[in-house]
């Protein structure tokens, strides 16, 4: 896919790459689109929940997750005696 940006956005993207914040213009665009995808979610969250969400995402990225089926079975066994 090829896109054209207005000059002000081109300068912004290039400044981000030049500053070393991103290694390519594609990464800048990807980060912007990722934020846009999260906007509907962040609109529904309370402000104090955002750090908890960030920590959860970081934990997932580090592989610190549990299988839902196992966790669900543990809860059923503990609280429902199944």
Secondary structure, DSSP 8 states (H G I E B T S, - for coil): ------HHHHHHHHHHHHTTS-SSHHHHHHHHHHHHHHHHHHHHS-GGGHHHHHHHHHHHHTT----HHHHHHHHHHHHH--
